[in-house]
Amino acid sequence: MSVDYALDKYFKVTFSDDKTVAYLQMSDWDKDFKCQIETLEQFLRGHQIRYGLQHDTLGRIVSHSEEYQYSRTPIAMGTEPIHGENGVIELKFDLGEQGTPRPLETVDGKVDYKEITRLNNVKKGQLIATRTPPKPGVPGTTVTGETVPCKPGKETHFKVGKNVLVNPEKTAMYAAIDGLLTITEKGKINVFPIYEINGDVDYSIGNIDFVGTVVIRGNVLSGFRIKAAGDIRVTGFVEGAELEAEGSIDISGGIIGYNKGYVKAGHNVKSSFVQDGNVIAGADITISQSIMHSNIRAGQNVICNGAKGLIVGGVVQAGEKVIARTIGNTMSTATVIEVGVLPELRNELSELRTQLKQQVESMDKTDKALYLLNQLAAAGQLSPDKLALRVKLNVTKKSNMSEQNEIKDRMLEIERMLEDTGIAKVEIVKTIYGGAKIVIGRYTRFIKDPTQRVSFYYQDGDISMVPLI
């Protein structure tokens, strides 16, 4: 009888599912049982255990076997993989309150309402952001000696905008000029100078088209246009004017649109109210008082839950959520709330389909030309100029295939985003009245009776209404 066979009578070896732990269980025992630790280790090696043996535990099992009659004891421990850490971009400024008007509180506790503009100004050469490279991770090892792979950290890169510099190591970003630090569409970091108007935008000022941030300490009158590569701040009212900013727009007084003009921001829009207006934002639209008979479109959220928090009439669209205190009124004014709507993505998808069609047609022409050239080559009739053309067409084909794959990947990504209505939601803090219509993705729900404190979301092919928690 072999030693291993003898020990098989007394011991059973088992493993955890991931083989990072091996267990020894005594299946039989008698008072005459004796075993050397070397013999037990040899027995375990015969069961494929190559790594992480717990020698102290094995010694105890050999010397005090009676203690282990009924237990399942870990006798070998592998190592778990340590997954890599993603690279991190750390902004050295808090932009959470960017462009938000807030009165200055002085040291003696008084509030100075004349000083409401405190922007994220930076000096030339000032550190704006740092980049920490990813960490690769450490593989693990099973008790049988196999390697458990780890996930490497993902790389991250600075999104370089205007008037910023990155050091050669690409670990730090600095301001290239004195100006206002601004995050524009797609997260680009910029430093913009500020253009300030101390009064109304009227015939004495005219239209404004500026590469930085525009501050208007007055009203913007009907028919005028302001375009800014940074933010727009208006301390007064905006009438039927056109405001367009790549960053955010903040209007302290409110918007009276007269059903003409628009307010459009790449990032956020904030205002006290909107009446007969058109407002578009790449991210959030936050209205403290009311939205009345207006067309509102936000890439992410529309928030109207202040003291009044009223939405009545018009159409409100949001990529993710609409949160309001009251929607509609007792007169059942038609009010449409749509969530999960991303028209920009749908437009991009349409453009990508056109591009893909053009690429396929171009590829077809390239393939036909290459077929003819390859036939000439096979017949030994390829002249030097046609040889050069053949090389050029092969490079073009490779580039075309790469572009097609990029287009297809982006199309698939957009299609998945358009199908995902899991985050789409409408929340009513107080009351929603009859006449309101809730649209989520391809689904519609009409509201007939006033209902208080509810939330609407998509579930199992329909729009569900549940009490607001």
Secondary structure by P-SEA (a helix, b strand, c coil): ccaaaaaaacbbbbbcccccbbbbbbccccccccccaaaaaaaaaaaccccccaaaaaaaaaaccccccccccccbbbbccbbbbcbbbbbccccccccbbbbbbcccccccccccccccccccccccbbbbbbbbbbbbbcccbbbbbbbcbbbbbbbccccccccccccbbbbcccbbbbbccccccbbbbbbbbccccccccccccccbbbbbcbbbcccbbbbbcbbbbbcbbbccbbbbbccbbbbccccccccccbbbbccbbbccccccbbbbbccbbbbccccccbbbbbcccccccccccccccbbbbbcccccccccccccccbbbbbccccaaaaaaaaaaaaaaaaaaaaaaaaaaaaaaaaaaaaaccccaaaaaaaaaaaaaaaaaaaaaaaaaaaaaaaaaaaaccccccccccccccccbbbbcccbbbbbccccccbbbbbcccbbbbbccc
